């Protein structure tokens, strides 16, 4: 059997999605006889009927549905391969895969993407919401280009870490709660608490702060979306220890108290990536824009 023709495969998928030869022809900018030819050649090559005409239009047979399902992945992989070549050849266009936490997405990433768009509009940044551990695993596997991760991290082969931002940790307390001007571990441990879950760097940082003062509180609620934690605090469900994020915190300012803590605590963020010699031009340009937001 000869190899599959990707154009014919794309035509079959369009027919399955749109339900007719004419709609597929219009979507793919092809003549309808060309669409019919693509299907007949595929059926001949595979020795299987791939589509049938019914009351609801054209639908795939069982064999056709199996080919459509696998064909989608094949076309995605092909597009990824072509995009990788293009990114290598052109520094000003391409796709960069960036992993980061929810807190950075809400408060900082919009500014970063706006700055990148003004400078290099042809670069498409795909953002994945990831914890630091998952981001590092995907960097090592080659399925991520840049990770914004919590520091410190243990040295990892073939990964480079650069300090990026330092954020003061603050106590977030419901507005109606009578709180001291400076929050201590002893006071905060007595409150209903909302934490990030135990797999996160933020949880470990929080528990180390309490442990240094001799406390080991338990959380009332655990979740990994910082904006949701802030909203729950504002609704009176508990208190939290989180990094200061001016944009987000200002929006909730009348519904919660953001108070300094004693002793002080900071969260450090870093940029993780493969060695620069292995990076394409688009990834290097995103790193340059991120460097402009460095604040340590």
N, C-alpha and C positions, 0 to 999 in steps of 0.2 A: 504494500500500500504506500502511495506517495505521501509526502508530508502535507499537513493541512495548510490551506491558504488563509492567512489571517484576515484578509479583506472579506472572503466568503464567510468566515466565522463571525466577523463583525456584522455582516448582513443578516445572518441567522438570528443573532441576539437581538438586533433591532426589530425583526419580524416578531419574535417572541414577546418583546416588550410592548410593541405598538399594535399587534393583532392584525396587520394587513401588509401585503406586499407594497401597496401604493404609499402607505404612511412611512414604511421603511425606506422606500425609494426617495421620498421627499426629505426625510431626516438626514439621509446619507448623501443627498445631492447626486443620485444615480437615476438612470432611466429604469423604468419598471422592468423591461426585458432583461436588463443586466441583473436586477435582483433575482428574477426567476432563474436566470442562468447560474447565478451563484449557488442557489439552493439545489438545483438539479445536479450540478457538478459535485457538490458536497455529498449528496445522496448516492451518486454513482461511485464516488471515491470510497465511501464507507459501506456501500452495499446495504443501506438501511433507509427506510422512509423517516424523514425528520419532522415534517409538518403535515397537518391535515386541516381541511376546511370544514368548519362547523357552523352552528347557528350564531356563535359569538365571534366569528371571524376565523383567522388562522391561528391554530394552537400547535405547540410542539407535541410530537409523539413522546413516548417514554424514552426512546433513544435520543430524540431531539432535545428533550429536557435535560438529559444527562450531559449532552454535549454543550448545551447553553451554560449549565452550571460550571463545568470545568473550563469552558471557553472564556467566561468572565475573568477567572483567575489568570488564564494564559494571556489575555489582552492586558490586564493590569501589570503582569510581570514584564510583558514586552514594552509597555509604556515606561515602566520604571527603568528598564535597561537603556532605552533610547534617551530618557531624561538624564541618566547618569553620564552617558557619553556627551550630551550637550552641556551639562554642568562642568564637565572636565574641560571642554573646549572653550566655553564662554564664562568669564567670571561675573558678568553683569546680569545673567539670567540663569534660571534653574530653580531647583527645589531644595530647601534646607529643612531638615527634620529636627525640631527643637522640643525637648522635654523639660517641663518645669512644674512647680507646685501651684496650687490654686491661688495662694496669696500673691505670687508674682504675676499671675495672669490677670488678676483683678486690678492691681494697683500700678504695676510697672510695665507690663508687656504692651499695653496699648500705646504708651509713649515710645517704646522701642520700635514697634512696628510702624508708627507714624514717621519716625525719623528715618527708618529704612526705606519706606515708600517714597519719601521726598528725595532720597539719594539714589536708590536703585529700585525703581518701580518694577523691574522685570524679575525680581527675586521673590519667589513664593515660599513663605515660611509655613510649614505644617506644624501645628502645636499639639503636643500630647500632654495631658495632665498626668504627671507621674511623681511618685515619691522618689527620693534620692537613690535608694537601692535599685529600684526598677530602671531608673534612668541610666545608672552606671552599667547595669547588666545589658541594656540595649545598646549603649555605646560600645561595649566590648564585643557585642555580637554583630556590630555594623549596621544595625537597623535604626540608629539615631546618630545625628551629626553633632549636636550640641546639647549639653545638659546643664541646667541651672540647679545646683545641688547644695545641700547643707554642708558646711565645713565644721570640723576637720573630717577628712576621709582617709582611710589607710591607703598607702601607695598602691597603685594598680598598674600593671604592665601595659604599656602602649597608651596610657591616658595621661593627659596633662591637666593640672588643676591651677586655676588662677583666681585669687581672691577678687570678689566683685563688689559686694555690699555688706555693710554691717548695720543691723537693725536693733534698736533697743527693745527689749521685752518689757511689756507693760501689763498691769492688772486691769482687766475689763470687768466691770461690776455694774449690775443693774442700777438705774438712776435712783430708784427708791431705797436702795440699801445704804444704811449709814456706815460709811467707811472712813478709815483714817486717811490723812493726806498722803502718807507713804505706806504702802502695803507691805507687810512682813509675811514670811512663810507661816508663822503661827496664826495670824489672823485669817489668811487665805485658806489655810487647811480646814478651818471651821465652816467654810461656806460650801454649799452645793457646787460641785465643780464640773466643768465641761472641758475635756481634753481631746487632743488628737489621739488616734488609737495607738496601741502599744508597739506597733511595728515601725513607728516613725521616729525620725531624728528629733522632731519637736517634742514628742512624748519623753524621750530620754533626757533631753535638755531640761524639761520641766521637772521631772522627778529627781534629777541631780540637784536642782536648786532647792527643792524641799528636803532632800536627804541630807544636804550639808547643814541644815538647821535641825535635823533630827525628826523629820516628819515623813510619812509615807501615805498620803491621802489617796482615797479611791475616787474615781470619777463617777458622777451621776449619769453622764452621757459621754460617749466617745464617737467622734466622727472626724473625717479628714478634710473637710471643706471649711477653711478659715472664715469665709464670709458667712456661712451658715452658723458657725459658732458665735460670731459677733451678733447675728440676728437673734439667736437664742438667748444670749446675755441681755440684749435690749428688751426681749420679751419677759425677762425676769426668771428664766429657768436656771440660772446659775452664774458663776463667775468663771473667768478663764485667764490664762497667762498666754499672751500672744505678742508677736512682733508689731511694733507701731507701723501703721500704714496710713499716712495722712489722708489720702483721697477717700478711702473706704470709711475711716473713722470719723471724718468730718460729716459724712452723710448720716451717721447714726448718733451724732453728738448730743442731741437733746434726749436720747433714750438710754444712754449708758454713760458711765464714768470711765475715763481712761486715766489711770493713776500710776505714778512711778512706784517702783518696787525697791525694797531694801532687803538684802544686798542687790546691787544692780546685776543685770544679766543681759547678754546680747546674743543675737543669732547671726551667724556669719554665713553668707552665701558665696558660692564660687561658680566659675564657669569651667566645665569639664569638656574635653574634646580629645580627639586623636592628635598625634604630633602634626604640626603645621605642614611639614613636608608631604603629608598624606592627604591634605585637605584640598578641595577644589576652590576655585575663585569665589563662588557664591557664598560658601561657608566662611571663608576668610573675611568677606565683606560684612557678613552678619556679626562676626566676632569684633570687627572694628567698630560697628555701631554699638554693640553691647559695652565695649570699653569706654565709650563716651558717657555711659551711665554709671560708671564705677564710683563707689562712695564707700571708702573704708577708713 
